[in-house]
Amino acid sequence: MNEKDLRDIIAQVLSEMNVTDTTSATSAAPAQKADTASAATEDGFVEDVAEIDIKKQYLVEHPVAGDAYYELKQYAPCRLGIGKAGARYKTLPVLEFRAAHSAAQDAVFTDVDPEVIEKLGLFTVQTKCDSKDTYLTRPDLGRILSDEAVQTIKEKCKMHPTVQIYVSDGLSSAAVAANTADVLPAILQGLKSYGIEAGTPFFVKYGRVGVMDQISEITGADVTCVLIGERPGLITAESMSAYIAYKATVGMPEARRTVVSNIHKDGTIPAEAGAHIADIIKKILEAKASGTDLKL
């Protein structure tokens, strides 16, 4: 294959991806032109498709009501209006889908970088899971701290705090890396402004939500709050949630937990989520209730 043939193949692929000729696709939504057309470079390579904002991407050719449909897309980051090539999807949406799926897998199977935990000033304890494989196949072990972890918490944490906050990897290491540096300080600052005492924060490796019940019993906290990575989807792999419970006990029903979810840069902004969580904790302490027993 000579250089001319190679360039012809590259030109054909880019054409199928709708990056060299976007006239018909962008006529209904001019605002998305930069997002698709900029994907091509001088050398025929394509920029990171994961960086394309799918809310601004509208690839349907010759749309009947393109402007109205494009406007609706701004309210939800769904894979809508991505167009088709015959009976199949176009190349660009397929590549975006595969990139999102890869990011989700990485978030689940990759451990949180120890440097991230160190920068947050947290010490680390671990559940009874000894590996990521065990964590994924034995959810029950992710709800129980190791004996060493129990001892470490007793030695390093303030006992009987009003609020005990900790961070856990859950099902997304990416969520911890992307959001904790903004969420955790915002919660602590909010609690401080309300005059609410917070205990010693730390990090739980291979943790499920339910381990917060054991942590609550060990520390004797009135309210326990965990910031945990959520199961990633194909829109974002960085979503974090905060689970909060009043006087949590091992074996209690899930209905006693209050949840703030969808914390990430394209959802609830991390710093804003932190302030909101602090306010919810304040209301939980006032009502002495959480979950379905709490009327917000």
ABEGO torsion letter per residue (X at the ends): XBAAAAAAAAAAAAAAAGAABAAAAAAABAAAAAAAAAABBAAGBBBBAAABBAAABBABBGBABAAAAAAAAAABBBBBGAEBBEABBBAAAAAAAAAAAAAAAAAAABBBBAAAAAAAGBBBBBBABABAAAAAABAAAAABBBAAAAAAAAAABBBGBABBBBBBAEABAAAAAAAAAAAAAAAAAAAAAAGBBBBBBBBBBGBBAAAAAAAAAAAGBABBBBBBBBBBBAABAABBBBBBBBGBBBGBBAAABBBBBGBBAABBBAAAAAAAAAAAAAAAAAAGBBEAABBX
